[in-house]
Amino acid sequence: MQSFKSEIGSTRSTGSITLGDVAKLAGVSPITVSRVFNQPEKVAPKTLEKVRKAIALTGYVPNLLAGGLASRRSRLIAAIVPSIANSVYAETIKFFSEKMRDAGYQVLLGESGYSEEQEETLIATVLMSRPDGIFLTGINHSPQAKRLLLAANIPVVETWDITPTPLDVVVGFSHRQVGQAVADYLMSRNMGPIGILSATDHRAQLRQQAFLKTLEEKGVTEVAISTVPVPTSFLAGRVGMARLLDGGFINGVVFCSSDTLAQGALTEIQSRGLSIPDQIAMVGFGDQPFAAHTVPSLTTIKFDRALMGQKAAEALLSRFNNEPVLQQINDVGFQLIERQST
């Protein structure tokens, strides 16, 4: 296969990848490429393989809209979140959707299940309907998903994290800095043995890694760790905390990767007649609405989910209106809210 100079790279292309581009790369006619999508059984195996390689390399997605509509705006925005069952994402999507709706756009919501593979499938599917823009949760995407997004040449906003090299625009905060901040806080309070109850998703693991690294730099190398799968739940919090307690953890403090896990952990601790925070203290993440009203109230990390949604919408709208985006990297920050659990 010949070299293709416009192969997707680190910069955005000047136009969407076309069927003609795929045909040129594969060394076949546009009709043959069209047949690969519509009647693959009529294409010779070697040709089929060659065209499919070109499609994968370019990230080309066929346009399902009628030809007369292809050049018009769809007024559709695709938003992909890890879980629609996790209320922590709901507020961001709510404010994002409201601002987009006020501007005449509708938001189509998809669930990736914390899977890069599923996110890739969702991106490929929604791009066939030619959305005007895409809202993504997180900055980690499969190589093919990145090719698809860059080839589509539409505005993309990544959220819930920060990176110096966004696909287009990013709105979020540093999970590494969260881990560092919690470690610093616990060390400043000299709260005894330290444990962590964490989910397996990428952002939770980033916080855990930074948390452990900061503790190690301060001379703490023994940390009790309990890991639970995503999506997290109240039950997972109880199970994960039970694992720590059954392992002998007591008279210390636990950092939970979500308030939901922390709520379950608090219940497990109290069910065993242990005192909070005297015997076990607790720090959560997310400052969900119930965090201030648990018994005891939960010390946690707060960040502005509403602001994140609003800024994400503003970034896309600026792109649509051909206005300069003042900030390609938008850090909404976070703060540690100290309550009774510590």
C-alpha positions as a Python dict, from the first residue, in 0.01 Angstrom:
ca = {
    (1, 'M'): (0, 0, 0),
    (2, 'Q'): (138, 339, -97),
    (3, 'S'): (239, 602, 156),
    (4, 'F'): (-44, 834, 252),
    (5, 'K'): (90, 1177, 352),
    (6, 'S'): (-234, 1286, 511),
    (7, 'E'): (-234, 985, 748),
    (8, 'I'): (-386, 1087, 1080),
    (9, 'G'): (-126, 1226, 1315),
    (10, 'S'): (-97, 1467, 1604),
    (11, 'T'): (-251, 1761, 1420),
    (12, 'R'): (-602, 1810, 1289),
    (13, 'S'): (-654, 1787, 914),
    (14, 'T'): (-791, 2068, 702),
    (15, 'G'): (-1088, 1864, 580),
    (16, 'S'): (-1281, 1544, 647),
    (17, 'I'): (-1147, 1221, 503),
    (18, 'T'): (-1350, 1128, 193),
    (19, 'L'): (-1434, 807, 15),
    (20, 'G'): (-1204, 927, -263),
    (21, 'D'): (-912, 952, -19),
    (22, 'V'): (-967, 590, 84),
    (23, 'A'): (-988, 480, -279),
    (24, 'K'): (-664, 658, -364),
    (25, 'L'): (-480, 504, -71),
    (26, 'A'): (-607, 156, -151),
    (27, 'G'): (-539, 195, -524),
    (28, 'V'): (-896, 116, -625),
    (29, 'S'): (-1195, 305, -762),
    (30, 'P'): (-1441, 493, -538),
    (31, 'I'): (-1710, 251, -657),
    (32, 'T'): (-1508, -39, -513),
    (33, 'V'): (-1482, 135, -175),
    (34, 'S'): (-1857, 197, -177),
    (35, 'R'): (-1914, -170, -256),
    (36, 'V'): (-1699, -273, 42),
    (37, 'F'): (-1951, -95, 267),
    (38, 'N'): (-2269, -198, 85),
    (39, 'Q'): (-2193, -531, -86),
    (40, 'P'): (-1867, -672, 57),
    (41, 'E'): (-1956, -1020, -63),
    (42, 'K'): (-1907, -898, -422),
    (43, 'V'): (-1551, -776, -359),
    (44, 'A'): (-1249, -1001, -412),
    (45, 'P'): (-1091, -1104, -77),
    (46, 'K'): (-754, -939, -147),
    (47, 'T'): (-921, -616, -257),
    (48, 'L'): (-1152, -627, 43),
    (49, 'E'): (-857, -660, 278),
    (50, 'K'): (-670, -377, 106),
    (51, 'V'): (-967, -139, 124),
    (52, 'R'): (-1041, -223, 487),
    (53, 'K'): (-679, -149, 577),
    (54, 'A'): (-712, 190, 410),
    (55, 'I'): (-1036, 256, 599),
    (56, 'A'): (-871, 169, 931),
    (57, 'L'): (-565, 381, 853),
    (58, 'T'): (-761, 692, 756),
    (59, 'G'): (-1042, 661, 1009),
    (60, 'Y'): (-1298, 712, 731),
    (61, 'V'): (-1664, 672, 829),
    (62, 'P'): (-1937, 665, 561),
    (63, 'N'): (-2195, 942, 568),
    (64, 'L'): (-2541, 799, 631),
    (65, 'L'): (-2713, 1131, 563),
    (66, 'A'): (-2863, 1198, 221),
    (67, 'G'): (-2627, 1370, -19),
    (68, 'G'): (-2830, 1690, -18),
    (69, 'L'): (-2808, 1708, 360),
    (70, 'A'): (-2441, 1617, 400),
    (71, 'S'): (-2316, 1974, 393),
    (72, 'R'): (-2567, 2099, 649),
    (73, 'R'): (-2541, 2096, 1024),
    (74, 'S'): (-2712, 1806, 1194),
    (75, 'R'): (-2767, 2009, 1514),
    (76, 'L'): (-2669, 1688, 1693),
    (77, 'I'): (-2400, 1654, 1961),
    (78, 'A'): (-2278, 1312, 2073),
    (79, 'A'): (-2184, 1281, 2441),
    (80, 'I'): (-2011, 967, 2570),
    (81, 'V'): (-1989, 895, 2943),
    (82, 'P'): (-1855, 587, 3128),
    (83, 'S'): (-2183, 511, 3304),
    (84, 'I'): (-2534, 655, 3299),
    (85, 'A'): (-2593, 483, 3636),
    (86, 'N'): (-2321, 689, 3806),
    (87, 'S'): (-2482, 1015, 3916),
    (88, 'V'): (-2142, 1185, 3941),
    (89, 'Y'): (-2153, 1243, 3563),
    (90, 'A'): (-2517, 1353, 3556),
    (91, 'E'): (-2465, 1713, 3668),
    (92, 'T'): (-2197, 1780, 3407),
    (93, 'I'): (-2415, 1637, 3130),
    (94, 'K'): (-2718, 1828, 3260),
    (95, 'F'): (-2549, 2168, 3236),
    (96, 'F'): (-2377, 2077, 2911),
    (97, 'S'): (-2707, 1967, 2755),
    (98, 'E'): (-2897, 2272, 2875),
    (99, 'K'): (-2647, 2513, 2724),
    (100, 'M'): (-2636, 2321, 2395),
    (101, 'R'): (-3016, 2301, 2384),
    (102, 'D'): (-3045, 2676, 2438),
    (103, 'A'): (-2823, 2718, 2132),
    (104, 'G'): (-3045, 2490, 1922),
    (105, 'Y'): (-2856, 2161, 1954),
    (106, 'Q'): (-2968, 1823, 2086),
    (107, 'V'): (-2741, 1588, 2281),
    (108, 'L'): (-2729, 1215, 2211),
    (109, 'L'): (-2594, 1025, 2512),
    (110, 'G'): (-2387, 707, 2486),
    (111, 'E'): (-2241, 480, 2759),
    (112, 'S'): (-1890, 338, 2718),
    (113, 'G'): (-1893, 119, 3029),
    (114, 'Y'): (-1539, 242, 3117),
    (115, 'S'): (-1414, 56, 2807),
    (116, 'E'): (-1192, 216, 2541),
    (117, 'E'): (-1309, -52, 2298),
    (118, 'Q'): (-1674, 29, 2359),
    (119, 'E'): (-1601, 402, 2333),
    (120, 'E'): (-1437, 337, 1993),
    (121, 'T'): (-1746, 149, 1875),
    (122, 'L'): (-1973, 432, 1992),
    (123, 'I'): (-1759, 695, 1819),
    (124, 'A'): (-1764, 501, 1491),
    (125, 'T'): (-2141, 461, 1514),
    (126, 'V'): (-2231, 820, 1596),
    (127, 'L'): (-1993, 961, 1335),
    (128, 'M'): (-2204, 790, 1067),
    (129, 'S'): (-2480, 1037, 1154),
    (130, 'R'): (-2237, 1326, 1123),
    (131, 'P'): (-2281, 1502, 1460),
    (132, 'D'): (-2163, 1861, 1471),
    (133, 'G'): (-1943, 1789, 1773),
    (134, 'I'): (-1849, 1527, 2030),
    (135, 'F'): (-1825, 1541, 2411),
    (136, 'L'): (-1593, 1278, 2560),
    (137, 'T'): (-1528, 1175, 2919),
    (138, 'G'): (-1157, 1140, 2983),
    (139, 'I'): (-846, 1179, 2768),
    (140, 'N'): (-756, 813, 2713),
    (141, 'H'): (-887, 675, 2385),
    (142, 'S'): (-785, 386, 2161),
    (143, 'P'): (-556, 470, 1865),
    (144, 'Q'): (-837, 394, 1621),
    (145, 'A'): (-1081, 617, 1811),
    (146, 'K'): (-832, 903, 1779),
    (147, 'R'): (-801, 837, 1404),
    (148, 'L'): (-1179, 844, 1368),
    (149, 'L'): (-1212, 1171, 1559),
    (150, 'L'): (-931, 1349, 1378),
    (151, 'A'): (-1047, 1225, 1037),
    (152, 'A'): (-1401, 1348, 1105),
    (153, 'N'): (-1263, 1702, 1145),
    (154, 'I'): (-1537, 1812, 1383),
    (155, 'P'): (-1502, 1990, 1719),
    (156, 'V'): (-1420, 1757, 2009),
    (157, 'V'): (-1418, 1844, 2378),
    (158, 'E'): (-1259, 1606, 2629),
    (159, 'T'): (-1366, 1639, 2993),
    (160, 'W'): (-1296, 1515, 3345),
    (161, 'D'): (-919, 1525, 3304),
    (162, 'I'): (-636, 1749, 3185),
    (163, 'T'): (-370, 1692, 2922),
    (164, 'P'): (-122, 1923, 2748),
    (165, 'T'): (-210, 1753, 2418),
    (166, 'P'): (-589, 1744, 2380),
    (167, 'L'): (-750, 1623, 2058),
    (168, 'D'): (-912, 1967, 2035),
    (169, 'V'): (-1024, 2123, 2365),
    (170, 'V'): (-1010, 1977, 2716),
    (171, 'V'): (-1207, 2083, 3027),
    (172, 'G'): (-1130, 1914, 3357),
    (173, 'F'): (-880, 1883, 3640),
    (174, 'S'): (-569, 1686, 3733),
    (175, 'H'): (-637, 1352, 3900),
    (176, 'R'): (-268, 1322, 3983),
    (177, 'Q'): (-288, 1648, 4177),
    (178, 'V'): (-592, 1514, 4362),
    (179, 'G'): (-394, 1210, 4474),
    (180, 'Q'): (-106, 1430, 4585),
    (181, 'A'): (-335, 1669, 4773),
    (182, 'V'): (-508, 1391, 4969),
    (183, 'A'): (-173, 1233, 5060),
    (184, 'D'): (-39, 1569, 5179),
    (185, 'Y'): (-353, 1627, 5385),
    (186, 'L'): (-337, 1287, 5557),
    (187, 'M'): (34, 1322, 5633),
    (188, 'S'): (-21, 1669, 5781),
    (189, 'R'): (-280, 1520, 6017),
    (190, 'N'): (-64, 1221, 6122),
    (191, 'M'): (-366, 990, 6118),
    (192, 'G'): (-187, 656, 6153),
    (193, 'P'): (-192, 365, 5906),
    (194, 'I'): (-320, 450, 5559),
    (195, 'G'): (-544, 246, 5331),
    (196, 'I'): (-695, 300, 4990),
    (197, 'L'): (-1022, 165, 4853),
    (198, 'S'): (-1018, 224, 4479),
    (199, 'A'): (-1200, 132, 4160),
    (200, 'T'): (-1014, 5, 3856),
    (201, 'D'): (-1100, 282, 3608),
    (202, 'H'): (-816, 489, 3463),
    (203, 'R'): (-882, 813, 3650),
    (204, 'A'): (-918, 637, 3986),
    (205, 'Q'): (-591, 457, 3922),
    (206, 'L'): (-420, 786, 3836),
    (207, 'R'): (-526, 924, 4174),
    (208, 'Q'): (-408, 608, 4347),
    (209, 'Q'): (-68, 615, 4176),
    (210, 'A'): (-8, 979, 4266),
    (211, 'F'): (-134, 916, 4621),
    (212, 'L'): (106, 625, 4673),
    (213, 'K'): (399, 808, 4511),
    (214, 'T'): (351, 1112, 4735),
    (215, 'L'): (332, 893, 5045),
    (216, 'E'): (647, 709, 4940),
    (217, 'E'): (830, 1039, 4898),
    (218, 'K'): (732, 1117, 5257),
    (219, 'G'): (862, 783, 5382),
    (220, 'V'): (535, 586, 5389),
    (221, 'T'): (571, 263, 5192),
    (222, 'E'): (316, 37, 5360),
    (223, 'V'): (-38, 110, 5242),
    (224, 'A'): (-331, -132, 5264),
    (225, 'I'): (-501, -151, 4922),
    (226, 'S'): (-844, -284, 4834),
    (227, 'T'): (-954, -269, 4469),
    (228, 'V'): (-1308, -308, 4333),
    (229, 'P'): (-1432, -325, 3972),
    (230, 'V'): (-1632, -59, 3791),
    (231, 'P'): (-1900, 55, 3799),
    (232, 'T'): (-1874, 131, 4169),
    (233, 'S'): (-2165, 90, 4408),
    (234, 'F'): (-2264, 113, 4773),
    (235, 'L'): (-2226, -265, 4797),
    (236, 'A'): (-1878, -252, 4642),
    (237, 'G'): (-1783, -2, 4912),
    (238, 'R'): (-1895, -239, 5185),
    (239, 'V'): (-1720, -537, 5027),
    (240, 'G'): (-1398, -344, 4966),
    (241, 'M'): (-1394, -205, 5319),
    (242, 'A'): (-1469, -548, 5465),
    (243, 'R'): (-1161, -676, 5287),
    (244, 'L'): (-946, -411, 5456),
    (245, 'L'): (-1098, -474, 5799),
    (246, 'D'): (-1066, -851, 5768),
    (247, 'G'): (-701, -797, 5678),
    (248, 'G'): (-645, -625, 6014),
    (249, 'F'): (-669, -260, 5909),
    (250, 'I'): (-772, -37, 6203),
    (251, 'N'): (-679, 289, 6377),
    (252, 'G'): (-601, 459, 6047),
    (253, 'V'): (-752, 644, 5752),
    (254, 'V'): (-886, 524, 5415),
    (255, 'F'): (-892, 719, 5087),
    (256, 'C'): (-1184, 607, 4868),
    (257, 'S'): (-1188, 669, 4494),
    (258, 'S'): (-1553, 781, 4505),
    (259, 'D'): (-1808, 905, 4755),
    (260, 'T'): (-2026, 607, 4665),
    (261, 'L'): (-1755, 367, 4780),
    (262, 'A'): (-1695, 580, 5088),
    (263, 'Q'): (-2063, 568, 5179),
    (264, 'G'): (-2061, 189, 5164),
    (265, 'A'): (-1734, 179, 5358),
    (266, 'L'): (-1876, 400, 5634),
    (267, 'T'): (-2170, 164, 5671),
    (268, 'E'): (-1945, -143, 5689),
    (269, 'I'): (-1728, 20, 5955),
    (270, 'Q'): (-2028, 116, 6168),
    (271, 'S'): (-2189, -228, 6126),
    (272, 'R'): (-1887, -369, 6308),
    (273, 'G'): (-1923, -129, 6599),
    (274, 'L'): (-1615, 75, 6509),
    (275, 'S'): (-1594, 448, 6566),
    (276, 'I'): (-1547, 706, 6289),
    (277, 'P'): (-1311, 889, 6281),
    (278, 'D'): (-1156, 771, 6610),
    (279, 'Q'): (-1074, 420, 6489),
    (280, 'I'): (-1105, 464, 6113),
    (281, 'A'): (-1119, 796, 5931),
    (282, 'M'): (-1240, 836, 5573),
    (283, 'V'): (-1183, 1060, 5268),
    (284, 'G'): (-1400, 1032, 4957),
    (285, 'F'): (-1397, 1185, 4610),
    (286, 'G'): (-1664, 1379, 4423),
    (287, 'D'): (-1861, 1566, 4694),
    (288, 'Q'): (-2188, 1411, 4585),
    (289, 'P'): (-2504, 1564, 4737),
    (290, 'F'): (-2522, 1300, 5012),
    (291, 'A'): (-2161, 1352, 5124),
    (292, 'A'): (-2247, 1638, 5359),
    (293, 'H'): (-2531, 1438, 5513),
    (294, 'T'): (-2380, 1097, 5587),
    (295, 'V'): (-2323, 1014, 5953),
    (296, 'P'): (-2060, 1129, 6010),
    (297, 'S'): (-2042, 1377, 5723),
    (298, 'L'): (-1780, 1285, 5463),
    (299, 'T'): (-1451, 1461, 5401),
    (300, 'T'): (-1409, 1460, 5025),
    (301, 'I'): (-1272, 1623, 4710),
    (302, 'K'): (-1500, 1876, 4546),
    (303, 'F'): (-1486, 1996, 4186),
    (304, 'D'): (-1734, 2202, 3987),
    (305, 'R'): (-1921, 1953, 3767),
    (306, 'A'): (-2165, 2220, 3648),
    (307, 'L'): (-1885, 2453, 3542),
    (308, 'M'): (-1719, 2169, 3355),
    (309, 'G'): (-2037, 2110, 3155),
    (310, 'Q'): (-2086, 2478, 3082),
    (311, 'K'): (-1728, 2533, 2969),
    (312, 'A'): (-1744, 2224, 2748),
    (313, 'A'): (-2056, 2361, 2578),
    (314, 'E'): (-1900, 2705, 2538),
    (315, 'A'): (-1593, 2553, 2372),
    (316, 'L'): (-1803, 2364, 2117),
    (317, 'L'): (-2023, 2664, 2044),
    (318, 'S'): (-1715, 2878, 1983),
    (319, 'R'): (-1591, 2618, 1735),
    (320, 'F'): (-1929, 2611, 1558),
    (321, 'N'): (-1932, 2991, 1528),
    (322, 'N'): (-1572, 2996, 1399),
    (323, 'E'): (-1473, 3200, 1703),
    (324, 'P'): (-1129, 3160, 1862),
    (325, 'V'): (-1125, 2930, 2164),
    (326, 'L'): (-953, 3140, 2427),
    (327, 'Q'): (-833, 2838, 2625),
    (328, 'Q'): (-761, 2503, 2467),
    (329, 'I'): (-684, 2362, 2814),
    (330, 'N'): (-940, 2453, 3082),
    (331, 'D'): (-855, 2350, 3439),
    (332, 'V'): (-1160, 2386, 3666),
    (333, 'G'): (-955, 2285, 3971),
    (334, 'F'): (-1070, 2109, 4289),
    (335, 'Q'): (-1071, 2154, 4665),
    (336, 'L'): (-1059, 1927, 4969),
    (337, 'I'): (-1369, 1969, 5186),
    (338, 'E'): (-1296, 1870, 5546),
    (339, 'R'): (-1588, 1721, 5741),
    (340, 'Q'): (-1651, 1492, 6037),
    (341, 'S'): (-1515, 1168, 5885),
    (342, 'T'): (-1159, 1291, 5943),
}
